[in-house]
Amino acid sequence: MLATHPDTVTCRETHVYDKYVGPLKDWYDQEYSLEAADGLSALFDENTFVDTILAPIVQATFTRIASGADAGKTVLEKTPGNILYHSLIARIQPDARLLFVVRDPRAVYASFKAAAQESWGRWTRKSLADFCQSWTGYMIAYLAARANMPAYRLMCVRYEALKADTPQHLAAIFTWAGLNTTKALLDRIVTENDIDRLSAAKAGSLSHETRQNFYRTGKTHGWVDELQTSEIREIEARCSHMMMVMNYALYRPGAPT
């Protein structure tokens, strides 16, 4: 929805941090354990490595995203994995703001399970244990970011709350991001981001998706019908502590969701 705001400029997920510069920094940090003068750590100290090798990749990426847009637009980079590298982001882009959207792990796993049936869904084909470890890792990264970043630079929004009252929470996000907000604008953005509209987006638009069945229903509790009870119980067992922290209740058959 942020991408629909007239004062933002964006593209599809770039993965510039979680697939490119982040893993490079991870490997650089690990080289100290090799006990040999191999690798780039033998040539560059950490500050030089970050400032002259990693930062230019990020800067070039954001410059390309912003190219052609009017000056003053907010550059929006939407990769969920950004939160895993919050400390590197704070180092390379100290003025960046991070919006973290958290969703019930049972709903996320239901989406992964459905995507795994598609030809494009290879990356979602994880064991339940691996999925839970990944979801928990994202939560831990968020909590670490919250403990180390100024409050104005990090915002957490629950998907379920956003779905229940989209205009209210979207207005709060826009205000936090320094973006103009009016009722008319909010109404237009909410309408344009309706699931049915997104599914029918024309080729060439940012919302157009070539992956078959990529857009699902967006329901907050569809997982109740999509997952087996054993899957629900295992997710709750493996993610219980973080679910408690993020205020997700355990499933009770027959109880309101």
N, C-alpha and C positions, 0 to 999 in steps of 0.2 A: 504493500500500500504506500509506503514511503516513496517508492519509485514512481508513483502516479502524481506525486506532488509537483506542481509546475516549477518549483525552485530547487529541484534536485536533478542530478544527471547521473546515470548509472549504466550498467550493462549486465550481462549474466554473471554468475559467480566466477571470479577469476582464480580463486584458491591461491592467491599470491603469497599468503602467509602459511597456510597449512600444508601446501604441496611444494612450494618453491623455497622461499627464504627461510621459513621455519625449520624444515628438515636440514637445510644447509647449516644453520646455526646449531642444531642438535648434534650433527656430526662433528662440527668444529669443537664443541664442548666435550665430546667423547674422546677426541684425539689425545687428550692429556693422559688417558689411561693406557695408551699404546707403548709408552716408555721408549719412544724412538722419535727422531726428528723428521717424521714423515707428515705429509698433509699440509694444508694451508696454515695451520697453527704454527708451523715452523717458520713461516714467512711473514705472518701478520699477527700483531697483538690483537686482542679482542676488539678494542675500540676501532682500530683501523679496519678490521675485517667487517664489522657492522657498518661503519660509516662509508667505506669506499667500495665495498662489494655488495652488501645486502641492501642498504638504503637506496642506492641508485635504481635497483630493480623495482622497488616499491614506488619510488618517485616517478619513474618512467611509466609504470602501470597507471597510476592515478592521473598523470598528465595526459595519457592517451584516452582515458575515460572522459576527461573533461574537455578534450579537444573538440572544437566546433560548438561548444556550449557557451552561452553568455557568461561574461565574468560575474562572479559573485554567487554562482550556483553552488549548492552543497553536493560534493561528490559522495555517492552512496555505493559502498562495496558490501555485497550481501552474503558472503560466504559464511555459513554457520561456524565453521572451524576456526574462525578468527579468534574466538574466545580462548582457544587452547594456547594462543601465543600473545595473550594480553600484555605480558611484560615486554616482549619484543616490539609490539605495536607502540606501547608507551615510550619506548626508547627511540624508535625511528620516527614516529608521528605523535609527538607529545600533545598535540592539540586535538587528536582524534577522539571521538566519542564512540562508545560501544553500546549497542542495543542488544540485549540477550533475551531471546524469546524461549521460555521453558514450556515444555509440553509433557503431559502425563506419559511416562515410559510405556505404558500399556498401549496407548494410542499410537505412539511412535513405532512400536514393534509391529502393530497391526498394519501400518503403512509399509514398513519394511517387508513384511511377510507377503503383502499383495504385490509390491514392486519386484520381489524376487521371482515372481512367475513370468515377468516380462523379459524380453530379449535385452533390454537396456538396463536391467536391474541387477547386474552382476555384483555391484558394490554393496548391495543390500543383503546379499546371501551370507549372513552370519549365523553362527550358532546362537542360541538364546543366551548362553553364558557370555559370549563375546559382545553381544549387543548390550547386555546389562553393564558390562565393564565399561563400554564406550559411553553409554548414557551417564553413568556415575562419574566418569572422567570429566565430562562436560560440566556437570554440576560442581565438582571440586574446583575446576578451573574458574568457574563463575565466582565461587565463594572466595577463592584466592584473589581474584581481581577486585572483588568488593572490599577486601581487607587492605588492598594496597593502592587503590585508585581513588581520587577525589570523587565524592558522590555525584557531582555534576557531570562527570565524564562516563558514568556507567549507569545504565537503566535496565531493570529486569521487568519483563511483562509476561504474565501467564497467558498462554494461548487461549485457555478456556475463558478467562476473563475478557480478553479481547474479542472473542467470538460472542460472548453474552451481551456485551455493551460496546460494540465497535466504535461508535462516534466518541463516546466519553474517553476511552483509553487511547484512541488515535489522536484526539485533541491533546491529551497529556504528552504523548510522544512528540508531536509536532512542537509543542511549547518547549519541551526539554531540548529538542534539536535546533531550536532557534528558527523554526519555520513558521510562516504565516498560517493562521488558521481562522476560518469562518465557517458558519453552519452550512452555507451553500457549498463551499469547497469540500467539507467533510462528507456531505450527502453525495456529492458527485463521485468522490473517491471510493466510498463504500459501494455505490452502485457499480462502478467500473470494475471493482474487484470481486463481484459476485462469482461464485464457482462456475455457474452456467456460462457467464460471459467469458471468463478466462478460458474455459474449455473450447469456446467458439471463436477465440481470438484469431484474427487474420494473419496469414503468413507475412513476415516482415515486421510485425509488431513485437515489442519486448516480451509480451505475455504469451505469444504463440509458442506452442509446445509440440515438437515433432514426435516426442516419445508417446506411444499409444498408452492410454489409460493413466497418464501421469497425474492428471487432476482427479481426485477422488471426491468424496462428499463433503469433507471438511467438518464432519460431525465430531463433537467432543467426546462422546461416549460410544461411538460405533464399535469400539473394541470389545464391548460386552458381548456382542453377537458374533464378532469375527474371530475371537480367540477361544481356544479350548480352556476349560477351567484349569487344567494342569499348567498351561502356559501362563495364565494370569497369576497363579500361585507361585510359580518359579520366579517370575519377574518381581513380584512383591517381596519374595524372600531375599533375592539378590540385591534389590534396590531399596529395601525397607528404610534404611537410615536416611538416605537422601530424599526419598519420598516424604518422609516425616518432616525433614527440614523445609521442603518445598510445599508442604501442606497438601499432599495427595493422600486421600484416605484409602484404606484397604477395601477391596470389593466384598460386599455382602449380598449374596443372591436375594432378590426380592426387595432390597433396600433402595430408596431413590438415589440416582446417580447425579 
